[in-house]
């Protein structure tokens, strides 16, 4: 469920050595399932362990996860990365903002999930995002651009060469096209003018 690389495990083991006996780590999500979701790791002394916690065994320590965070930490990855500025602990949880959906979930839910965990993080670098409005009877995903995408001259290219290509590949045989309903005229409603 949560992958912790060997180098990160060694790091945690070293950090836990001077701590009170029985102290482990806790991996958690604040505001799970929302755009403001944030993941974290902290010490978890024995008295902070809850009966409903899930205990994951690693080399020399356990990682505890509360029952609220658990579904949002599926496929989470913890690593220790060497950078020019020093060593950085990284925690990537692709399902923190939206709970992973089952493979047999309705198409609308699966497309929404891919938009939230794959497409919107890419658009966020430009201050934009998309929202799924509907999937039509002829399997066309209708989206709406927002943020920095609203009023952007590159939106058609982003739609055709980026979003549509990615979604059609992901949902081959299920989606036929992706269409935009957003008005892209520059004006007072635009994020950038």
Buried (B, 14 or more C-beta within 10 A) or exposed (E): EBEBBEEBBBBBBEBBEEBEEEBBBBBBBEEBBEEEBBBEBEBBEEEEBEEEBBEBEBEEBBBBBBEEBBBBBBEBBBBBEEEEEEEEEEBEBBBBBBBBBEEEEEEEEBBBBBBBBBBBEBBEEBBBBBBBBEBEEEEBBBBBBBBBBBBBEEBEEBBEEBBBEBBBEBBEEBBEBBEBEBEBEEEEEBBEE
